[in-house]
Structures are given as structure tokens and as C-alpha cells.
Amino acid sequence: MKHTLLATTALVAMTGAAAAEITISGTARIGIRTTEGAAAIASAAAGTTYGTIDAGMTTTLNQFGKVATTANQLLVDQFNVTTVAKTFSAATATATDISELKTMIANGKNALAGISPVAAATTADRIVNEALANTVVERTQMAADIATMEAILAALDVSASTAAVAKVADTTVGQNRVRISFAGSGETDGGLTYGFSARADHSNTSNGGSQYISGAFGKISMGDLDGGDEQMVGNLSGVGSNGAGSHQEFGYQSAAHNIGYSVSMAGVSFAATTDLVRGADATATGSNSAMGVKWSGDMGGGTTVGIALGTSKIGTKTEDSMSASVSMGGLTIKAVSHSNDNGPKVAAAASTAQVFTGTQANWIAAVAKADNLDTDTTGLSLSYAMDAMSVTAYTRTESTSGVADKDYSGVGFTYNMGGATLKAGFVDANDISIMDFGVNFSF
């Protein structure tokens, strides 16, 4: 079949430059994807197991549970409307603790809504207290205190009942896309090279591109960039016309960086990136950086080996990654490993007091409890090319502390018909089946 290449090349004369070249190319695809549904899940009754009230929770909850000055009257820093204090201890929570905490939360919400407290004897018992003086600051703090109690409740009430989940039906959807890509490159009289890349989609919206300038010093890029670690370590090989869910990809936290530096020499490549927000440096409030290094070499006999390491830190979260690959003949094997440290565990620590109007003190709770569980991800892909046909398979597992592992695997094939490529893939996405089939075009 005759293949027509719809690419345009223009040479543009420039002052102070030798020449500049602009190319236009395009890709398109048509296909279908079927995703397996899920069976209905029946509701489950609450159990009798609760979480542990740590020291920080104890301090905060005991402040919120102090006895009311007058029955049925609520203070902004105290959500108990009875004459008996609600006390908690640094031990395993009980059904009574859970019930009292839920009552205090309800009292706070009723206060903000201007209605009677849960424990009021009659609807005539209104919440009248100087702590609820109509100030935005105090009402805002009450809302923050309620959010803190709800976060603690979520950590303690691990026996909550499970709501029923409706059946999810199988779905089959048609998928199509057109992209026009633009690229430009040039070289100055002094030997510096420069260029850009951008694209437009069939929805008539434009996606931001990237620009670069390079020389003996390396390459400086700006725009929509992958993080330096992702540039070097990469992802597994995928399957399907539309990626079949793209579960072969790893969730690099540095994916939104917009300035980077890279350099290659003697088989070793290095990349470093960060994110600069317009008008401000995003790193001013915490780390926001990524870097990676890769070595690749020809081992002889048509065998190529590559090893890459990457790391990134965004705020308090760090991510380390590595990959190893080997290619021989038509076979390519790649292994990728990620380790995410999502920051230290945060407990609902002790609080501090702050005085507002008059003599009433407002209790400001510390940051709500956060487990920040670490995640490790590993994967392996194999691809084998035979003339116009290639087959690919991959597997990837996500392991999070205290959470069941998530497993993804896929297999697929491609057949190059010259400009048009037939692609099909089947993926098991953590026990959900996805089938993807279609034809991809290039121009």
C-alpha cells in the first residue's frame, strides 16, 4: 500500500542564525475499549473494633469535651453541652467514646446552623454564649475544630458499617483522536542549537509545548516537561491502541515540572528538573526537585544494556526509582522499581489556646492525624519484534503499608501495515478486565 507522508519542512532565514527548520506531523487512532464491570457488594453491619486514641487525640478531645458552663450552652472551643465532662484516654476507643465524639460533632454543626444542640431538653434551649458572638473568625475556627474531630473519628471508628455498592455494568466505548505536532530546530552562527515542540488536538484546544537551547554545556529546557527522574528511569512497555488504561506507567510525582537541564557524554546521561510557578518560585515553600542518571552501553553482539537511577522530593514526600533494561535481537526486557516515602506519620497532637473578643479562649487543634503510608511499586515488561509484528507483556504491583496489594498485567500485539498500525491489548487491572483494539495512523 502506498504510504503518503504529510510532513512539511520549511527553511526560514533568520538574522544572526544559520537556518531554522519547522516540521509538521500528525497521529490519529480509531478503536474500541471494553471494560469489565463489578458485582454488587452487600452492606455490612458495624463491628466492635475501634482504633487507638493517642496522646495528641486525648489532649484535643478532652478540651472539646469540657463541661459546659451552663447546660445546653456551647462554647466555641468546647462542644459538650452537658454538665458532665466528656473524657477520653490514650487507649483503645470504646463504643461510648465514638458515640460521644459523634454527639460533639453534631453539636458543633447545629451551632453553626443556629439550631438547638443535640442534648437540649427542648427546642427552646438555644445556644446563647459569648463564644458564638457573630464573628467570622470564631465561626471559622468552629468549622476547623469540627473538621479535626471528624478526622479523629475517621481514625477511631474503624468499625463503621459498610454501605452497599451497586453493580457496575460492563462498558464498551469507541475511541478516536487526532493530534497535529509541530517541531522546530535551528542553529546559531556560534554553534548553539535551539528548538521547540507543541501540538494541537482535534478538540481545537492546544497543549502547552516545550522549548530548549543546547550547546557544549548541555541542554536547558522549559515548558511541559517530565521530571528528571522519569526522563531517565522511564516506564514499562504498554499495550493496546489507547493504552488499555495505561497501567504500565508509574506515578512520578515530578510529572509537572517546567524547567530542566540535561547532558549526555560517553554513554552517561543526566537530567535535573524543578517547577517554577509564574511570579514565584515553588521551591520557596519546600523542595520541588527531581533528578536522574542513566548509563547505556553496547555489550557487543547486538546487545544493549541500560541502568538508570532517579530521585525526587516534593514538599516532604520523596520518591526513589530505578530501572534496568536489556535489548538483544528483537527482544527487549525492562524492570522498574519505585519507592515512595510520603512523609512522616502525623498524629493529632496537643493544641494551643488563643484569646479572641473578651476573655473567652478559643482552642485551636493541631493538624489532623495523617498516616502518610509509604508505597513500593515494581514492574517488568517484555517485548519481542518479528518483522512487522511485535508482542508485548507486562506486570506491575503496588504495595502500600497496611493495604492490600494492587496487581496489573497486560499482553498485546501490534502489526505495522506501513503508516497504519493494528494494535490490540488485554489488561487485568487489579481484577478488572480491559480490552483495547484499534488502528493507529501516522502522517
C-alpha positions in Angstrom: 0.0 0.0 0.0 1.3 3.4 -0.9 2.2 5.5 2.1 1.9 9.3 1.9 3.9 11.3 4.4 2.1 14.5 5.2 5.0 16.4 6.7 6.0 19.9 5.8 9.6 21.2 6.2 10.4 24.9 5.9 13.7 26.6 6.0 13.5 30.1 7.4 16.3 32.6 7.1 17.0 34.4 10.4 19.2 37.3 11.4 22.2 36.0 13.3 21.3 32.4 12.7 22.4 29.9 10.1 18.9 28.4 9.5 15.8 27.2 11.2 13.7 24.1 10.3 10.0 23.6 11.1 8.3 20.3 10.7 4.6 19.3 10.9 3.4 15.7 11.6 0.3 14.0 12.8 -1.1 11.0 14.5 -4.6 9.6 14.7 -6.3 6.5 16.0 -9.7 4.7 15.9 -10.7 1.8 18.1 -12.9 0.4 20.9 -12.3 -0.4 24.5 -14.3 -2.7 26.7 -14.1 -2.5 30.5 -15.4 -5.2 32.8 -17.9 -4.1 35.4 -18.1 -5.1 39.0 -20.6 -7.2 41.0 -22.8 -5.6 43.6 -21.5 -5.6 47.2 -24.0 -6.1 50.0 -23.9 -3.8 53.1 -22.1 -5.0 56.2 -23.1 -4.3 59.7 -20.7 -2.4 62.1 -18.3 -4.5 64.1 -16.9 -3.9 67.6 -13.2 -3.0 66.9 -12.0 0.6 67.2 -8.8 2.5 66.8 -6.4 3.8 69.5 -6.7 7.3 71.0 -3.1 8.5 71.1 -1.8 11.3 73.4 -2.5 14.1 70.9 -6.1 13.0 70.4 -6.5 12.8 74.2 -5.4 16.4 74.7 -7.6 17.7 71.9 -10.7 15.7 72.6 -10.6 16.4 76.4 -10.5 20.1 75.6 -13.5 19.8 73.2 -15.3 17.7 75.8 -15.0 20.0 78.8 -18.2 20.6 80.8 -20.5 23.3 79.6 -20.6 26.5 81.8 -24.4 26.3 81.6 -26.4 23.2 80.5 -27.2 23.2 76.7 -24.8 26.1 76.0 -21.9 25.5 73.7 -18.5 27.3 73.8 -16.5 27.8 70.6 -13.7 25.6 71.9 -16.0 23.2 73.8 -18.6 21.0 72.1 -20.1 19.4 75.2 -23.5 20.8 76.2 -24.0 18.8 79.4 -22.8 19.3 82.9 -20.7 16.1 82.8 -17.3 16.3 81.1 -16.6 14.1 78.2 -13.2 12.5 78.9 -11.0 10.4 76.6 -7.8 8.4 77.3 -4.8 7.3 75.3 -6.1 3.8 74.9 -8.3 1.8 72.6 -11.6 3.7 71.9 -14.9 2.3 73.0 -18.4 2.5 71.7 -19.1 5.2 74.2 -16.1 7.3 73.0 -17.4 7.0 69.5 -20.9 8.0 70.4 -19.8 11.0 72.5 -17.5 12.2 69.7 -20.3 12.0 67.2 -22.6 13.9 69.6 -20.0 16.7 69.9 -19.6 16.9 66.2 -23.3 17.2 65.8 -23.5 19.9 68.5 -20.9 22.0 66.6 -22.7 21.6 63.3 -26.0 22.6 64.9 -24.4 25.6 66.5 -23.1 26.9 63.1 -26.6 26.3 61.7 -28.2 28.2 64.6 -30.3 25.4 65.9 -30.6 23.6 69.2 -27.8 21.3 70.5 -28.3 17.5 70.3 -28.5 17.3 74.1 -31.1 20.1 74.5 -34.1 19.3 76.6 -36.4 21.3 74.4 -36.2 23.3 71.2 -36.4 26.4 73.4 -32.9 25.7 74.7 -31.0 27.8 72.3 -27.2 28.2 72.1 -26.5 31.6 73.5 -23.0 32.2 74.5 -20.3 34.9 74.0 -18.2 32.4 72.3 -20.7 32.4 69.4 -20.6 36.1 69.0 -21.3 36.7 65.4 -17.7 37.0 64.3 -16.3 35.3 61.1 -13.0 34.4 62.9 -14.8 32.4 65.7 -17.2 30.7 63.3 -14.3 29.8 61.0 -12.4 28.3 64.0 -15.5 26.2 64.9 -15.6 24.8 61.4 -11.9 23.9 61.7 -12.5 22.2 65.1 -15.3 20.2 63.7 -13.1 19.1 60.8 -10.4 18.0 63.3 -13.0 15.9 65.3 -14.2 14.3 62.1 -10.6 13.4 61.1 -10.1 11.8 64.6 -13.5 10.0 64.3 -12.4 8.5 61.0 -9.2 7.2 62.6 -11.1 5.7 65.6 -14.3 4.4 64.2 -12.8 1.6 62.2 -15.9 -0.5 62.9 -18.2 1.7 60.8 -20.7 -0.2 58.7 -20.1 -0.7 55.0 -22.7 0.7 52.7 -23.9 -1.4 49.8 -22.3 -0.8 46.4 -24.4 -1.1 43.3 -23.4 -3.4 40.4 -21.3 -1.7 37.8 -22.2 -2.9 34.2 -19.6 -3.7 31.5 -18.9 -0.8 29.2 -17.8 -0.6 25.6 -16.8 2.7 24.1 -15.5 4.0 20.8 -12.2 5.9 21.0 -10.7 8.2 18.4 -8.2 11.0 18.5 -6.2 13.3 16.1 -3.1 15.2 17.1 -1.0 17.6 14.9 2.5 18.1 16.2 4.8 21.0 15.4 8.6 20.9 15.9 11.2 23.4 15.1 15.0 23.4 15.3 17.9 25.7 14.3 21.5 26.6 14.9 23.1 29.9 15.5 26.3 31.0 13.8 28.0 30.4 17.1 27.0 26.8 17.2 24.2 26.8 19.7 21.1 24.8 18.8 17.6 25.6 19.8 14.1 24.4 19.2 10.5 23.8 20.3 7.8 21.2 20.2 4.0 21.7 20.5 0.8 20.0 19.5 -2.9 20.7 18.8 -5.7 18.2 19.4 -8.8 17.5 17.3 -10.9 19.3 20.0 -9.4 22.6 18.8 -7.5 23.1 22.1 -3.8 23.5 22.3 -1.5 21.7 24.7 1.5 23.6 26.1 4.8 22.7 24.4 8.4 23.0 25.4 11.4 24.9 24.2 15.2 24.3 24.5 18.6 25.7 23.8 21.7 23.5 23.9 25.4 23.5 23.3 28.6 22.0 24.7 27.3 22.9 28.2 24.3 20.7 27.9 20.6 21.4 27.2 18.3 23.8 29.0 14.5 23.1 28.5 11.4 24.9 29.6 7.7 24.1 29.2 5.7 20.9 29.8 8.4 18.5 31.0 8.6 15.2 32.6 10.7 15.1 35.8 14.4 14.4 35.6 13.8 11.0 37.2 11.1 10.0 34.8 13.2 11.1 31.8 16.0 8.7 32.9 14.1 5.8 34.5 11.0 5.7 32.3 8.0 3.3 32.3 7.2 -0.2 31.2 6.1 -1.0 27.6 2.3 -0.7 27.2 -0.3 -2.5 25.1 -3.4 -1.6 23.2 -4.4 1.1 20.7 -5.3 3.5 23.5 -3.1 2.1 26.3 -5.8 0.0 27.9 -5.8 2.1 31.0 -2.1 2.9 30.8 -1.4 0.8 33.9 2.2 0.2 32.6 3.0 3.7 33.8 4.4 4.7 37.2 3.0 7.7 39.1 6.0 10.0 39.1 5.3 12.9 41.5 7.6 15.2 39.4 5.4 15.0 36.3 4.5 18.7 36.2 8.0 20.3 36.1 8.6 23.1 33.7 12.4 23.8 33.7 15.2 21.4 33.4 18.8 20.7 32.5 20.2 17.6 30.8 23.6 16.5 29.5 25.0 13.3 27.9 28.5 12.1 27.4 30.3 8.8 27.0 27.1 6.8 27.4 26.0 8.6 30.6 23.0 10.9 30.6 21.9 13.2 33.5 18.7 15.3 33.9 17.6 17.6 36.7 14.2 19.5 36.8 12.1 21.7 39.0 8.8 23.6 38.9 8.8 27.4 38.7 5.4 29.0 39.2 4.9 32.2 37.3 5.7 35.1 39.5 7.0 32.9 42.3 9.5 30.1 42.9 7.5 27.0 44.1 10.6 25.7 45.9 10.4 28.7 48.3 7.9 26.7 50.5 9.6 23.3 50.2 11.6 21.1 48.0 10.4 20.6 44.4 13.1 18.9 42.5 13.9 15.7 40.6 17.0 14.3 39.0 18.1 11.1 37.3 21.1 9.5 35.7 21.3 6.7 33.1 24.1 4.6 31.6 23.7 2.7 28.4 26.3 0.7 26.6 26.7 -1.7 23.7 27.9 -5.0 25.0 28.6 -6.4 21.6 26.8 -9.0 19.5 23.8 -6.6 19.1 23.2 -6.5 22.9 22.5 -3.1 24.6 22.2 -2.6 28.4 20.8 0.3 30.3 20.7 1.2 34.0 19.0 4.3 35.5 18.5 5.8 38.9 16.2 8.7 39.8 15.0 10.6 42.8 12.6 13.5 43.6 11.4 15.4 46.6 8.1 17.4 46.5 7.4 19.0 49.9 8.0 16.3 52.5 7.4 13.5 50.0 10.4 11.7 48.5 10.5 9.2 45.7 13.4 6.9 44.6 13.3 4.9 41.3 15.5 2.7 39.3 15.3 0.7 36.1 17.4 -1.9 34.2 16.9 -2.9 30.6 18.5 -5.1 28.0 17.9 -5.5 24.3 19.2 -8.3 22.1 17.9 -9.1 18.6 14.2 -8.3 18.7 13.8 -8.9 22.4 13.7 -6.0 25.0 13.3 -6.6 28.7 12.9 -3.8 31.2 12.4 -3.8 35.0 11.3 -0.7 37.0 11.1 -0.2 40.7 9.7 2.8 42.7 9.8 3.5 46.5 7.6 6.4 47.8 8.2 7.9 51.2 5.0 10.0 51.7 6.3 11.9 54.7 6.2 11.2 58.4 3.1 9.9 60.2 1.2 12.9 61.7 -0.8 12.4 65.0 -3.5 14.8 66.3 -1.0 16.5 68.6 -1.6 18.9 71.5 -3.3 22.2 70.9 -2.7 25.8 71.8 -5.1 28.4 73.1 -5.7 31.8 71.6 -7.8 34.6 73.1 -10.5 36.3 71.0 -13.0 39.0 72.0 -13.5 39.4 75.7 -12.0 36.7 77.9 -13.2 33.6 76.0 -10.3 31.5 74.8 -10.6 29.6 71.6 -8.9 26.2 71.4 -7.0 25.6 68.1 -6.5 22.0 67.4 -3.3 20.7 65.8 -3.1 19.2 62.3 -5.4 16.3 61.9 -4.0 12.8 62.0 -2.4 11.5 58.8 -0.9 8.1 58.2 1.0 9.0 55.0 1.5 5.4 54.2 4.6 4.5 52.0 4.2 2.8 48.7 6.5 0.5 46.8 5.9 -0.4 43.1 7.7 -2.9 40.9 7.2 -4.0 37.4 8.6 -5.9 34.4 7.9 -5.8 30.7 9.0 -7.9 27.7 8.7 -7.0 24.0 9.7 -9.1 21.0 9.6 -7.7 17.4 9.4 -10.0 14.4 9.5 -8.1 11.2 6.2 -6.1 11.0 4.7 -7.8 14.2 5.6 -7.3 17.8 4.2 -8.8 21.0 4.4 -7.2 24.5 3.6 -8.3 28.0 4.0 -6.5 31.4 3.2 -6.9 35.1 3.2 -4.3 37.8 2.4 -4.5 41.6 1.7 -1.6 44.0 2.3 -2.4 47.7 1.1 0.1 50.3 1.7 -0.4 54.1 -1.4 -1.9 55.7 -3.3 -2.0 52.4 -3.9 -5.0 50.0 -1.5 -5.1 47.1 -2.8 -3.9 43.7 -1.7 -6.0 40.7 -1.8 -5.0 37.0 -0.8 -7.1 34.0 -1.2 -6.9 30.3 -0.5 -8.6 27.0 -0.9 -7.3 23.4 0.4 -7.2 19.9 1.0 -4.7 17.1 1.2 -5.2 13.3 2.7 -2.5 11.2 0.9 -2.1 7.9 3.0 0.8 6.7 1.8 4.2 8.1 -1.1 2.4 9.8 -0.6 0.0 12.8 -3.1 -2.5 14.1 -2.9 -2.7 17.9 -4.7 -4.9 20.4 -4.3 -5.4 24.2 -5.8 -7.2 27.1 -5.2 -5.9 30.7 -6.1 -7.3 34.1 -6.3 -4.1 36.2 -6.5 -5.4 39.7 -9.1 -7.9 38.8 -10.9 -5.7 36.3 -10.6 -6.8 32.7 -9.9 -4.2 30.0 -9.7 -5.0 26.2 -8.4 -2.4 23.8 -8.4 -2.8 20.0 -7.9 -0.3 17.1 -5.8 1.1 14.3 -3.2 3.9 14.8 -2.1 6.2 12.0 0.9 8.4 11.5 1.4 11.2 8.9 
